[in-house]
Amino acid sequence: MTDRKDDIGLDDFFSAARDTPPELSVDFMKTLTEQALAAQPVAQTRVPEPGIWGQLKAAIGGWPGLAGLAATCAVGVWLGISPTSGMSSLWDLQQTGLGALGIDPLSGYDLALMEG
């Protein structure tokens, strides 16, 4: 079998192509670079997820909710340590029971159980 490459005489052409590599135009390289940069993904900033305290703050309602909760806690501690004179009469009712006033606190609950 004969070698076709030798018959046609392409060796001279291939060696000439290896000796002089093709040069790319400046416009082609500029266009190629712009397309390559446009195809690359853009780095995005990642927002960190809030921790347990951040989630709790968001569940309460942010800073206004936390301020209201802190104020309520402060009033509760204040009234617990030094109650006003009007509070003592309410506490006496709780100690004697609401039955002394003729109010049954479980009356609605009992009626709900008797219906069924």
Buried (B, 14 or more C-beta within 10 A) or exposed (E): EEEEEEEEEEEEEEEEEEEEEEEEEEEEEEEEEEEEEEEEEEEEEEEEEEEEEEEEBEEBEEEEEEEEEEEEEEEEEEEEEEEEEEEEEEEEEEEEEEEEEEEEEEEEEEEEEEEE
